[in-house]
Amino acid sequence: MPRQPASHLALLLMLWLVPFWLAPLSVSAQGVVPAPDPAKDVFTISVTLAEQASLIGEGIHFSGTLQNSDPKNTVHDVALIRILPDDYALSQLCTRPVGSSSDVCIARATLPAALGDVPTGKSALWGTLISQNRHAATTVSFVFQYKIDSAQSTLSVAAGSHAVQNTFEHFLAQNKDLAIPAAAAIFGLITGLFTWWLQHQDRKQEQERSIRAETYKLMLPESHTRASQFYIPIGSTTAGVKKAWDDFQKNVADLGKPAVPGEPPVTNIQEAKTEELLFHLLRFGKLMRDMRMALGGFYFKNRVGERICAHCWHEIRNHYYPTDDVAALKTYFNALAYLDDDEDVYSFSRKMADDYSSAYEAFQEARAQVALLVADPDRASATVQRLALLGKVAVYEANRAYEYWYVKPREYLELSDAETKMVCDYYPDFENDPERMDLERYMEQARRP
């Protein structure tokens, strides 16, 4: 413990002697550094650019001085030999020699540009550069060449930073103080316009919703009446026609098979299905006649659906009872007159069997017409296909009136490939039809997603 303070004292003594030990080394180091050469500062040149940025092809002014500090010697053959970077051309170079009252200018100067001799004193230097190529901010240097005592020297002088810009960049640079206020104003304008547009769209949509809701309130009762009175019954009747025809065709295929014990003969089943087919055809015709008298035709939410049903009905009439066959038309409408509004297949069957009934003769004549129809399977199938398509579209359109009632539509127009082709065949000039896009949208919307 008694030795610790002594060691501390020795350490402090050594630190105090360090500067004295290093002093001789410092002196010797300074002795090997060469002294500054006064001749080096005899001739000095300074150049300063007036602008920090310019457009391509725009003149850039510069100014400076040529100073000869040697009272005995004149600096000879001073010349500007190069400007760095090489994106500038010298347009004008002027000097005013020491003691002179006039300027010496070189118009359309080219490099190297001779400035002559510079006597003792300070001479003025100025001129104009032309920017030729765009570049970012960089230091522009002037390279001079001169002679002192027959010794040639070169001196590079930094004139300052400069950038050559295009019109947009130059505009921003010149108006940088206004950039933030202008950006804020533009942002405010855009925000205001966007807010106005959103409000306008909201008002427009609200107006459309209001009109749609009001129209819906007015049209829903009417649409409901039409759907329940005509469209839905038409759909169920066409479905009955298709089922009766399918059963009839199935029994035609069973004609060559052995009779099944306990079941009626196939010929009796065919007769029953022919009778059932007649009932549904007459029921469908009565609904179409009543609708034509009450409404004039189909009134759906979409014209494409109306056109499809109108085409179907036109072709059904041509297949089932050609309009030029007066006798067939008379038979058809005579049978419709005896069909009651609440007629069902069982009451109809009783009338068909009661030869004392006033409707017996009319229904038997209509049955003979249906027998001619089913005897031609191609004509019968074409009629049934168009009936099925008409019924599907009618039921689909009847349910579209309730789209605002349900979360999503509960009915879809589920068409077979043959029915889809049939719809497109109704548009022979499909490529040029003005409702082509309407038809495509309708078919896309009607298909089950």
C-alpha positions as CSV (number, residue, x, y, z in Angstrom):
1,M,0.0,0.0,0.0
2,P,2.7,2.6,0.8
3,R,4.2,2.0,-2.8
4,Q,1.0,2.9,-4.7
5,P,1.2,6.7,-4.3
6,A,4.8,6.6,-5.5
7,S,3.9,4.7,-8.7
8,H,1.2,7.3,-9.4
9,L,3.7,10.1,-9.0
10,A,6.1,8.4,-11.4
11,L,3.3,8.1,-14.0
12,L,2.4,11.8,-13.8
13,L,6.1,12.7,-14.1
14,M,6.4,10.7,-17.3
15,L,3.3,12.3,-18.9
16,W,4.7,15.7,-18.0
17,L,8.0,14.9,-19.8
18,V,6.4,13.6,-23.0
19,P,6.1,17.1,-24.7
20,F,9.7,17.8,-24.1
21,W,10.7,14.5,-25.7
22,L,8.6,15.1,-28.8
23,A,9.7,18.7,-29.3
24,P,13.0,17.9,-31.1
25,L,11.1,15.4,-33.4
26,S,8.6,18.1,-34.3
27,V,11.3,20.6,-35.2
28,S,13.1,18.1,-37.4
29,A,9.8,17.2,-39.2
30,Q,9.1,20.8,-39.9
31,G,12.5,21.2,-41.3
32,V,11.9,18.7,-44.1
33,V,8.6,20.4,-45.3
34,P,9.5,22.8,-48.2
35,A,8.7,26.4,-47.7
36,P,5.9,27.9,-49.9
37,D,6.9,29.2,-53.3
38,P,6.0,32.9,-53.5
39,A,6.1,32.6,-57.3
40,K,3.2,30.2,-57.2
41,D,0.8,33.0,-56.2
42,V,2.1,35.6,-58.6
43,F,-0.7,35.0,-61.2
44,T,-4.3,34.2,-60.0
45,I,-7.5,33.8,-61.9
46,S,-11.0,33.8,-60.5
47,V,-14.3,33.0,-62.4
48,T,-17.9,33.0,-61.1
49,L,-21.1,31.9,-62.9
50,A,-24.0,34.2,-62.6
51,E,-26.6,31.4,-62.7
52,Q,-26.8,28.0,-61.0
53,A,-29.3,26.6,-63.5
54,S,-30.3,27.3,-67.1
55,L,-32.3,25.9,-70.0
56,I,-30.6,24.0,-72.9
57,G,-29.4,26.6,-75.4
58,E,-29.7,29.5,-72.9
59,G,-26.8,31.9,-72.3
60,I,-25.0,31.7,-69.0
61,H,-23.1,34.8,-67.9
62,F,-19.8,34.6,-66.0
63,S,-17.3,37.1,-64.6
64,G,-13.9,37.1,-63.0
65,T,-10.5,38.7,-62.7
66,L,-6.9,38.1,-63.9
67,Q,-4.5,39.3,-61.3
68,N,-0.7,39.6,-61.9
69,S,1.0,40.3,-58.5
70,D,4.6,40.3,-59.9
71,P,5.7,44.0,-60.2
72,K,8.5,43.1,-62.6
73,N,7.1,40.6,-65.0
74,T,4.2,40.5,-67.4
75,V,2.2,37.3,-67.8
76,H,2.3,36.4,-71.5
77,D,-0.1,34.5,-73.9
78,V,-2.9,34.0,-71.5
79,A,-5.6,31.9,-73.2
80,L,-8.8,30.0,-72.2
81,I,-8.3,26.5,-73.6
82,R,-11.1,24.4,-72.3
83,I,-14.4,24.5,-70.3
84,L,-15.4,21.4,-68.3
85,P,-17.7,19.6,-68.6
86,D,-17.7,19.6,-72.4
87,D,-21.5,20.5,-72.5
88,Y,-20.8,24.2,-73.0
89,A,-19.7,26.4,-75.9
90,L,-18.1,29.8,-75.5
91,S,-20.3,32.5,-77.0
92,Q,-18.5,35.7,-75.9
93,L,-15.3,36.5,-74.0
94,C,-14.3,40.1,-72.9
95,T,-11.5,41.6,-70.9
96,R,-10.5,45.1,-69.7
97,P,-6.7,45.3,-69.4
98,V,-5.1,47.1,-66.5
99,G,-5.1,50.9,-67.0
100,S,-7.3,50.7,-70.1
101,S,-10.7,52.4,-70.4
102,S,-11.9,50.2,-73.2
103,D,-13.0,46.6,-73.4
104,V,-11.6,43.9,-75.6
105,C,-14.3,41.4,-76.7
106,I,-14.3,38.4,-78.8
107,A,-17.7,37.7,-80.3
108,R,-18.6,34.1,-81.3
109,A,-15.4,33.0,-79.5
110,T,-14.1,29.5,-80.0
111,L,-11.7,27.6,-77.8
112,P,-8.9,28.2,-77.4
113,A,-9.6,31.9,-76.9
114,A,-6.6,34.1,-76.6
115,L,-6.6,36.9,-73.9
116,G,-3.1,38.3,-74.6
117,D,-0.7,39.5,-72.1
118,V,-1.6,40.6,-68.5
119,P,0.6,43.3,-67.0
120,T,1.0,43.8,-63.3
121,G,-2.3,44.6,-61.7
122,K,-5.9,43.2,-61.9
123,S,-7.8,42.9,-65.2
124,A,-11.6,42.2,-65.5
125,L,-12.9,39.2,-67.3
126,W,-16.5,38.3,-68.3
127,G,-18.4,36.5,-71.0
128,T,-21.2,34.2,-71.9
129,L,-21.5,30.4,-72.2
130,I,-24.1,28.4,-74.2
131,S,-25.4,25.2,-72.6
132,Q,-25.7,22.4,-75.2
133,N,-26.7,19.3,-73.3
134,R,-28.8,18.6,-70.2
135,H,-27.0,17.5,-67.1
136,A,-27.4,17.5,-63.4
137,A,-25.7,20.0,-61.1
138,T,-22.0,19.8,-61.5
139,T,-18.9,22.0,-61.0
140,V,-18.0,24.0,-64.1
141,S,-14.3,24.6,-64.5
142,F,-12.3,27.0,-66.8
143,V,-8.9,25.8,-67.9
144,F,-6.4,28.6,-68.7
145,Q,-2.9,28.5,-70.1
146,Y,-0.2,31.2,-69.7
147,K,3.6,31.8,-69.6
148,I,5.8,33.4,-67.0
149,D,9.5,33.8,-67.8
150,S,9.1,31.5,-70.8
151,A,7.7,28.7,-68.5
152,Q,4.2,27.6,-69.7
153,S,1.7,26.8,-67.0
154,T,-1.9,25.6,-66.9
155,L,-4.5,26.6,-64.3
156,S,-8.0,25.2,-63.7
157,V,-10.5,27.5,-62.0
158,A,-13.7,26.3,-60.5
159,A,-16.5,28.7,-61.5
160,G,-19.3,27.1,-59.3
161,S,-22.0,24.5,-59.7
162,H,-24.4,24.6,-62.6
163,A,-27.2,22.4,-63.9
164,V,-28.7,22.4,-67.4
165,Q,-32.5,21.6,-67.2
166,N,-35.5,21.0,-69.4
167,T,-38.4,23.3,-69.4
168,F,-40.3,21.5,-66.6
169,E,-37.3,21.2,-64.3
170,H,-36.4,24.8,-64.9
171,F,-39.9,25.9,-64.1
172,L,-39.8,24.0,-60.8
173,A,-36.4,25.3,-59.9
174,Q,-37.4,28.9,-60.6
175,N,-40.7,28.5,-58.6
176,K,-39.6,26.2,-55.8
177,D,-40.8,28.7,-53.3
178,L,-44.3,28.3,-54.7
179,A,-44.1,24.5,-55.0
180,I,-45.6,23.7,-51.6
181,P,-48.4,26.3,-51.8
182,A,-49.2,25.3,-55.4
183,A,-49.2,21.6,-54.4
184,A,-51.5,22.3,-51.5
185,A,-53.8,24.3,-53.7
186,I,-53.9,21.6,-56.4
187,F,-54.5,18.9,-53.7
188,G,-57.3,21.0,-52.2
189,L,-58.8,21.5,-55.7
190,I,-58.6,17.7,-56.5
191,T,-60.0,16.8,-53.1
192,G,-62.8,19.3,-53.5
193,L,-63.7,18.0,-57.0
194,F,-63.5,14.4,-55.8
195,T,-65.8,15.2,-52.8
196,W,-68.2,17.0,-55.1
197,W,-68.2,14.0,-57.5
198,L,-68.9,11.6,-54.7
199,Q,-71.7,13.7,-53.3
200,H,-73.1,14.1,-56.9
201,Q,-73.0,10.3,-57.3
202,D,-74.6,9.8,-53.9
203,R,-77.4,12.2,-54.8
204,K,-77.8,10.6,-58.2
205,Q,-78.0,7.1,-56.7
206,E,-80.3,8.2,-54.0
207,Q,-82.6,9.8,-56.7
208,E,-82.5,6.6,-58.7
209,R,-83.2,4.5,-55.6
210,S,-86.1,6.8,-54.8
211,I,-87.6,6.6,-58.3
212,R,-87.0,2.8,-58.4
213,A,-88.6,2.4,-55.0
214,E,-91.6,4.5,-56.0
215,T,-91.9,2.6,-59.3
216,Y,-91.6,-0.7,-57.4
217,K,-94.4,0.3,-55.1
218,L,-96.7,1.2,-58.1
219,M,-95.7,-1.8,-60.3
220,L,-95.5,-4.6,-57.7
221,P,-99.2,-5.0,-57.3
222,E,-99.7,-5.0,-61.0
223,S,-96.8,-7.4,-61.6
224,H,-98.1,-9.7,-58.9
225,T,-101.5,-9.7,-60.5
226,R,-100.1,-10.5,-64.0
227,A,-97.8,-13.2,-62.6
228,S,-100.5,-15.0,-60.6
229,Q,-103.2,-14.6,-63.2
230,F,-101.2,-15.5,-66.4
231,Y,-97.4,-16.0,-66.2
232,I,-97.2,-18.7,-63.4
233,P,-100.2,-20.7,-64.8
234,I,-98.6,-20.5,-68.2
235,G,-95.4,-21.9,-66.8
236,S,-97.2,-24.8,-65.0
237,T,-99.3,-25.6,-68.1
238,T,-96.2,-25.8,-70.4
239,A,-94.6,-28.0,-67.9
240,G,-97.7,-30.3,-68.0
241,V,-97.5,-30.4,-71.8
242,K,-93.8,-31.4,-71.7
243,K,-94.5,-34.1,-69.1
244,A,-97.4,-35.6,-71.1
245,W,-95.4,-35.6,-74.3
246,D,-92.4,-37.3,-72.5
247,D,-94.7,-40.0,-71.1
248,F,-96.3,-40.5,-74.5
249,Q,-92.9,-41.0,-76.2
250,K,-91.9,-43.4,-73.4
251,N,-95.0,-45.5,-74.0
252,V,-94.4,-45.4,-77.8
253,A,-91.0,-47.0,-77.0
254,D,-92.8,-49.7,-74.9
255,L,-95.2,-50.8,-77.7
256,G,-93.1,-53.8,-78.8
257,K,-92.6,-55.1,-75.3
258,P,-94.7,-57.8,-73.7
259,A,-97.7,-56.6,-71.6
260,V,-97.1,-56.3,-67.9
261,P,-99.6,-58.2,-65.8
262,G,-101.9,-56.0,-63.7
263,E,-101.1,-52.8,-65.8
264,P,-103.3,-51.3,-68.5
265,P,-102.3,-51.9,-72.1
266,V,-99.8,-49.5,-73.6
267,T,-102.4,-48.3,-76.2
268,N,-104.7,-47.2,-73.4
269,I,-101.9,-45.3,-71.8
270,Q,-101.2,-43.5,-75.1
271,E,-104.8,-42.5,-75.4
272,A,-104.8,-41.1,-71.9
273,K,-101.6,-39.2,-72.5
274,T,-103.0,-37.8,-75.7
275,E,-106.0,-36.6,-73.8
276,E,-103.8,-35.1,-71.1
277,L,-101.7,-33.4,-73.8
278,L,-104.9,-32.0,-75.3
279,F,-106.0,-30.6,-72.0
280,H,-102.7,-28.8,-71.3
281,L,-102.6,-27.4,-74.9
282,L,-106.1,-26.1,-74.6
283,R,-105.4,-24.7,-71.1
284,F,-102.3,-23.0,-72.5
285,G,-104.2,-21.6,-75.4
286,K,-107.0,-20.2,-73.2
287,L,-104.5,-18.5,-70.9
288,M,-102.7,-16.9,-74.0
289,R,-106.1,-15.8,-75.4
290,D,-107.2,-14.2,-72.0
291,M,-103.8,-12.5,-71.6
292,R,-104.0,-11.1,-75.1
293,M,-107.4,-9.7,-74.4
294,A,-106.5,-8.3,-70.9
295,L,-102.9,-7.1,-71.5
296,G,-102.3,-7.2,-75.2
297,G,-99.2,-9.5,-74.7
298,F,-96.3,-10.1,-72.4
299,Y,-95.1,-7.2,-70.2
300,F,-91.8,-8.2,-68.5
301,K,-89.0,-6.3,-66.8
302,N,-86.9,-6.9,-69.9
303,R,-87.6,-6.6,-73.6
304,V,-85.4,-9.5,-74.5
305,G,-87.7,-11.8,-72.5
306,E,-90.7,-10.4,-74.2
307,R,-89.2,-11.0,-77.6
308,I,-88.3,-14.6,-76.8
309,C,-91.8,-15.4,-75.7
310,A,-93.3,-13.6,-78.7
311,H,-91.1,-15.7,-81.0
312,C,-92.0,-18.9,-79.2
313,W,-95.8,-18.2,-79.4
314,H,-95.5,-17.4,-83.1
315,E,-93.8,-20.7,-83.9
316,I,-96.1,-22.7,-81.6
317,R,-99.1,-21.4,-83.6
318,N,-97.4,-22.4,-86.9
319,H,-96.6,-25.9,-85.6
320,Y,-99.8,-26.6,-83.7
321,Y,-102.5,-24.9,-85.9
322,P,-101.2,-23.1,-89.0
323,T,-103.0,-19.8,-89.3
324,D,-103.9,-20.5,-92.9
325,D,-105.9,-23.6,-91.9
326,V,-109.4,-22.1,-91.3
327,A,-110.9,-25.4,-90.2
328,A,-108.2,-26.0,-87.7
329,L,-108.5,-22.5,-86.3
330,K,-112.3,-23.0,-85.9
331,T,-111.8,-26.3,-84.2
332,Y,-109.3,-24.8,-81.8
333,F,-111.3,-21.8,-80.8
334,N,-114.5,-23.8,-80.5
335,A,-112.7,-26.1,-78.0
336,L,-111.5,-23.2,-76.0
337,A,-115.1,-21.9,-75.6
338,Y,-116.0,-25.1,-73.7
339,L,-113.0,-25.1,-71.4
340,D,-114.0,-23.6,-68.0
341,D,-111.6,-21.3,-66.1
342,D,-111.4,-23.8,-63.2
343,E,-111.2,-26.8,-65.5
344,D,-108.8,-29.6,-64.4
345,V,-107.7,-32.7,-66.1
346,Y,-110.3,-34.9,-64.3
347,S,-113.3,-32.8,-65.2
348,F,-111.9,-32.5,-68.7
349,S,-111.7,-36.2,-69.0
350,R,-115.3,-36.6,-67.9
351,K,-116.4,-34.2,-70.6
352,M,-114.4,-36.1,-73.1
353,A,-116.2,-39.4,-72.2
354,D,-119.7,-37.9,-71.9
355,D,-121.1,-38.0,-75.4
356,Y,-124.2,-36.2,-74.2
357,S,-122.1,-33.2,-73.1
358,S,-122.3,-30.1,-75.3
359,A,-118.5,-30.0,-75.2
360,Y,-118.1,-33.6,-76.4
361,E,-118.0,-32.9,-80.1
362,A,-115.7,-29.9,-79.9
363,F,-113.2,-31.7,-77.7
364,Q,-113.2,-34.8,-79.9
365,E,-112.5,-32.7,-83.0
366,A,-109.6,-31.0,-81.1
367,R,-108.4,-34.5,-80.0
368,A,-108.2,-35.5,-83.6
369,Q,-106.0,-32.5,-84.3
370,V,-103.7,-33.5,-81.4
371,A,-103.6,-37.0,-82.8
372,L,-102.3,-35.6,-86.1
373,L,-99.7,-33.6,-84.2
374,V,-98.3,-36.6,-82.2
375,A,-98.3,-38.7,-85.4
376,D,-95.5,-36.4,-86.6
377,P,-92.9,-36.6,-83.8
378,D,-90.6,-34.0,-85.2
379,R,-93.4,-31.4,-85.4
380,A,-94.7,-32.4,-82.0
381,S,-91.2,-32.2,-80.4
382,A,-90.6,-28.7,-81.9
383,T,-93.9,-27.5,-80.5
384,V,-93.2,-28.9,-77.1
385,Q,-89.7,-27.4,-77.0
386,R,-91.0,-24.0,-77.7
387,L,-93.7,-24.3,-75.2
388,A,-91.2,-25.3,-72.5
389,L,-88.9,-22.4,-73.4
390,L,-91.8,-19.9,-73.3
391,G,-92.9,-21.3,-69.9
392,K,-89.4,-21.1,-68.4
393,V,-88.9,-17.5,-69.5
394,A,-92.4,-16.5,-68.2
395,V,-91.8,-18.0,-64.8
396,Y,-88.3,-16.4,-64.6
397,E,-89.7,-13.0,-65.5
398,A,-92.6,-13.4,-63.1
399,N,-90.1,-13.9,-60.2
400,R,-87.8,-11.0,-61.2
401,A,-90.4,-8.6,-59.9
402,Y,-89.5,-9.8,-56.4
403,E,-85.7,-9.2,-56.6
404,Y,-85.9,-6.4,-54.0
405,W,-87.9,-8.7,-51.8
406,Y,-85.4,-11.5,-51.5
407,V,-81.7,-11.1,-50.6
408,K,-81.0,-12.7,-54.0
409,P,-83.1,-14.0,-56.9
410,R,-84.7,-17.4,-56.1
411,E,-85.3,-18.3,-59.8
412,Y,-82.9,-18.8,-62.7
413,L,-83.5,-19.4,-66.3
414,E,-82.1,-22.9,-66.6
415,L,-81.9,-23.5,-70.3
416,S,-80.7,-26.6,-72.0
417,D,-78.2,-26.4,-74.9
418,A,-81.0,-26.9,-77.4
419,E,-83.1,-24.1,-75.8
420,T,-80.1,-21.8,-75.7
421,K,-79.5,-22.4,-79.4
422,M,-83.2,-21.8,-80.1
423,V,-83.0,-18.4,-78.4
424,C,-80.0,-17.4,-80.5
425,D,-81.7,-18.7,-83.7
426,Y,-84.4,-16.1,-83.1
427,Y,-81.7,-13.5,-84.0
428,P,-80.6,-14.4,-87.5
429,D,-78.6,-11.1,-87.8
430,F,-77.1,-11.5,-84.4
431,E,-73.9,-9.7,-85.3
432,N,-75.7,-6.6,-86.4
433,D,-78.8,-6.8,-84.1
434,P,-79.0,-3.6,-82.0
435,E,-80.1,-5.7,-79.0
436,R,-77.2,-8.1,-79.3
437,M,-75.6,-6.8,-76.1
438,D,-78.9,-6.9,-74.3
439,L,-79.4,-10.5,-75.3
440,E,-75.9,-11.5,-74.1
441,R,-76.4,-9.7,-70.8
442,Y,-79.8,-11.3,-70.4
443,M,-78.5,-14.8,-71.0
444,E,-75.5,-14.2,-68.6
445,Q,-77.8,-12.8,-65.9
446,A,-80.4,-15.5,-66.3
447,R,-78.0,-18.5,-65.9
448,R,-77.4,-19.9,-62.5
449,P,-74.1,-18.6,-61.1
